[in-house]
Amino acid sequence: MDIQSIGGGTPTASNTQSNIKLDDFLQLFVAQLNYQDPLEPVNNSEFLAQLAQFSSLEINRQSNDNSLSLLAIGSSDQALGLIGRSVEVNTQSGQAFIGDVTGVNFTQEGPMLTVKGADNSLLTDIRLGQITVVK
């Protein structure tokens, strides 16, 4: 049974991007070996330095991916904590809309809130940045 994370993107897109980067690296590596002069091989220290740089870049990419996942989880947790609370929505027209958060929809762009006003009107697809919690 496959379980997908709440705030993460599609895993296939990430895997595809990683495979493309790996393919590019392998093509570069094979080309370097093909055009290497057998009488004057690459200095081992230069070769190891290049491998260390590639490893460092991969670690930085993974760290960035992990940070983005943590941010997505944090925003999801924040959105779920708002269910049932009164909020003020800053609409695009500039008018304030006050209501209660009744639902959360998780999308690729992040959690989208549904806010129900006192007159039973609904606002949907509200981002966390558009709201202020009413005390």
C-alpha positions as CSV (number, residue, x, y, z in Angstrom):
1,M,0.0,0.0,0.0
2,D,1.5,3.3,-1.1
3,I,1.3,6.2,1.4
4,Q,2.0,9.7,0.2
5,S,3.1,12.5,2.5
6,I,0.6,15.3,3.2
7,G,2.5,18.2,1.9
8,G,4.9,16.6,-0.6
9,G,4.6,16.8,-4.3
10,T,4.3,13.9,-6.6
11,P,7.1,11.5,-5.9
12,T,7.4,10.5,-9.5
13,A,8.3,14.0,-10.6
14,S,11.1,14.2,-7.9
15,N,12.4,10.8,-9.0
16,T,12.3,11.7,-12.6
17,Q,14.3,14.9,-11.9
18,S,16.8,12.9,-9.9
19,N,17.2,10.4,-12.7
20,I,17.7,13.1,-15.2
21,K,20.5,14.6,-13.1
22,L,22.0,11.2,-12.6
23,D,21.9,10.5,-16.3
24,D,23.6,13.8,-17.0
25,F,26.3,13.0,-14.5
26,L,26.9,9.6,-15.9
27,Q,27.1,10.9,-19.5
28,L,29.7,13.5,-18.4
29,F,31.6,10.9,-16.4
30,V,31.7,8.4,-19.4
31,A,32.7,11.2,-21.8
32,Q,35.6,12.2,-19.5
33,L,36.8,8.6,-19.3
34,N,36.5,8.2,-23.1
35,Y,38.6,11.3,-23.9
36,Q,41.2,10.7,-21.2
37,D,44.7,10.3,-22.5
38,P,45.9,6.8,-21.3
39,L,49.5,8.0,-21.2
40,E,48.6,10.9,-18.9
41,P,45.7,9.9,-16.7
42,V,43.7,12.4,-14.6
43,N,45.4,13.2,-11.4
44,N,43.7,11.1,-8.6
45,S,43.4,14.1,-6.3
46,E,41.5,16.1,-9.0
47,F,39.3,13.2,-9.8
48,L,38.5,12.7,-6.1
49,A,37.8,16.4,-5.7
50,Q,35.3,16.3,-8.5
51,L,33.5,13.3,-6.9
52,A,33.4,15.1,-3.6
53,Q,31.9,18.2,-5.3
54,F,29.2,16.0,-6.9
55,S,28.5,14.4,-3.5
56,S,28.3,17.8,-1.9
57,L,25.8,19.0,-4.5
58,E,23.6,15.9,-4.0
59,I,23.6,16.4,-0.2
60,N,22.7,20.0,-0.6
61,R,19.8,19.1,-3.0
62,Q,18.5,16.5,-0.5
63,S,18.8,19.0,2.3
64,N,16.7,21.5,0.3
65,D,14.1,18.8,-0.5
66,N,13.9,17.9,3.2
67,S,13.5,21.6,4.2
68,L,10.7,22.0,1.7
69,S,9.0,18.9,3.1
70,L,9.2,20.3,6.7
71,L,7.7,23.6,5.5
72,A,4.8,21.7,3.9
73,I,4.2,19.7,7.0
74,G,4.3,22.8,9.1
75,S,1.8,24.7,7.0
76,S,-0.5,21.6,6.9
77,D,-0.4,21.4,10.7
78,Q,-1.2,25.1,11.0
79,A,-4.1,24.7,8.6
80,L,-5.6,21.8,10.4
81,G,-5.3,23.7,13.7
82,L,-7.5,26.5,12.3
83,I,-10.5,24.2,11.7
84,G,-13.4,25.6,13.8
85,R,-11.7,28.9,14.6
86,S,-12.9,32.3,13.6
87,V,-10.7,34.1,11.0
88,E,-10.7,37.3,9.0
89,V,-10.0,36.7,5.3
90,N,-8.3,39.5,3.3
91,T,-10.1,39.1,-0.1
92,Q,-8.7,40.3,-3.4
93,S,-11.4,43.0,-3.5
94,G,-9.9,44.4,-0.3
95,Q,-13.0,43.7,1.8
96,A,-12.6,41.8,5.0
97,F,-14.7,38.6,5.4
98,I,-15.1,37.1,8.8
99,G,-16.1,33.4,9.3
100,D,-15.2,30.1,10.7
101,V,-12.8,27.6,9.0
102,T,-14.8,24.6,8.1
103,G,-12.4,22.6,5.9
104,V,-9.0,22.2,4.5
105,N,-8.1,21.0,1.0
106,F,-4.5,19.9,0.3
107,T,-3.2,20.9,-3.1
108,Q,0.2,21.1,-4.8
109,E,0.3,24.8,-3.9
110,G,-0.3,24.0,-0.2
111,P,-3.4,23.8,2.1
112,M,-6.5,25.7,0.9
113,L,-9.0,26.7,3.5
114,T,-12.8,26.8,3.3
115,V,-14.4,29.6,5.4
116,K,-18.1,29.8,6.2
117,G,-19.5,33.3,7.0
118,A,-22.2,34.1,9.5
119,D,-24.7,34.4,6.6
120,N,-23.8,30.8,5.4
121,S,-21.7,32.2,2.5
122,L,-18.6,30.1,1.7
123,L,-15.2,31.2,0.6
124,T,-13.0,28.4,-0.8
125,D,-9.4,28.1,-1.8
126,I,-8.2,30.6,0.8
127,R,-4.4,30.5,1.4
128,L,-2.9,30.7,4.9
129,G,-1.4,34.1,4.0
130,Q,-4.8,35.6,3.4
131,I,-6.2,35.0,6.9
132,T,-5.9,36.5,10.4
133,V,-7.2,34.7,13.4
134,V,-10.0,36.6,15.2
135,K,-9.8,36.4,19.0
